[in-house]
Amino acid sequence: MRKANIGVVGLGVMGHNLALNFERHGYWVAVYNRTAEKTRNMIASAGPERRLIGTFSLEELCANLERPRRILLMVQAGQAVDEMITSLRPFLQSGDILIDGGNSYFQDTERRHETLKGAGILYVGMGISGGEEGALWGPSLMPGGPLQAWESLAPMLRDIAAKAEDGEPCVDYIGPRGAGHYVKMVHNGIEYADMQLIAETYDLLKRALGLSAPQLAEIFAEWNQGELQSYLIQITAEVLRKIDEETGQPLVDLIMDEAQQKGTGKWTSQNALDIGAAVPTISAAVDMRILSALKQERVQASQVLRGPTQTFRGDPEHLLHLTRKALYASKIIAYAQGMGLLRQASQEYGYNLKLDRLAAIWRAGCIIRARLLSDITLAYQREPGLVNLLLAPVFREALASHHNALREVLKIGLDLGIPMMGMSTALAYYDAYRSARLPANLIQAQRDYFGAHTYRRLDREGIFHTQWT
């Protein structure tokens, strides 16, 4: 009987499309879903000529796989992954490879890796970005775990991954243990920040200039032809252009202003605090999603809390020019925060992350793919030890010519009472990082006053404490 090259467990949209992606590239794929009907439907719809093997138990799935077995788990992150590993364990042997393709928390991946290592089972935590379309036609893939597993999987993953403009597959070995899921977590944190910055730009232009969704769609479509070119800018234009068939109104205007989240942005902020990395724009994006969920409270507050009553009286074209530059500047700063977190985490967890390679595999397939990433890749290639992306000449020069536009846009937003937490934190991060002296000296003096926490001095070596009263 023909043996499959890889098995896929979980035939939701992502698992289904990844299975078809492997099959389209010439691999035999054994598929399994807890609900047998999904398996039957997939096999029936694919047709008899497809290289798919439907299986209806985990034992049957494992029996239909060549050794070493390669099994991609596409089940809900959390307890479901642990339960699936437990169920598969009796049918696995030393050298077999389990790949978790969900958005699992990286510490869970670390734990599962350690649990399975003793039995010789190779556990891979693989971040996957690109949504359902990317899963089918080419995602960005971030596999971490044993190097031996990567060597076995590499040809297959390179085949199904997205290809950048230079033809390079958007996949590479990320690092040991939970490195792949850690990088995917930070990728999602950057995604949160990017989406928040775009949303603030949309809000400012809508409220300051009174622009309609179709008008804003044309602006974002034009911006997507230049330095802001990215998947998120592209889909923003498409979203703003969509008309609701029932009402004839722009669909975006009918959508409730409550942004949901699955936790990866929150994990990014929490972990940044744990290891002492500053990611204020990512955290602001998480905070704004939390605030957006307080819809009823916000409606009530809008009736009693007062703010500015001004209207924008400036030149609309000039504001558009400023806002475009402000968005680009704040995006650079948000990416710098994410890459800085990755650099610090690499040292903290021993992941040995190659930041140029991470930027390179995000150039296509993933949600944060953008023209900006080519410059980020080159910056780290030219200076592998770069401590902060803001110091790279290309971005240093871009911010030198763009930061004043960000300041002007924020002033306008403040005057109009428009919340711009993402852009505000981006500028504050930039100004803090470029400050040779911050007011932390006062904070340290306060700490020493009430808690005898001591301090260091600028003019001499040593640790000091003062009796302040």
Disulfide bonds with the S-S distance in Angstrom:
none
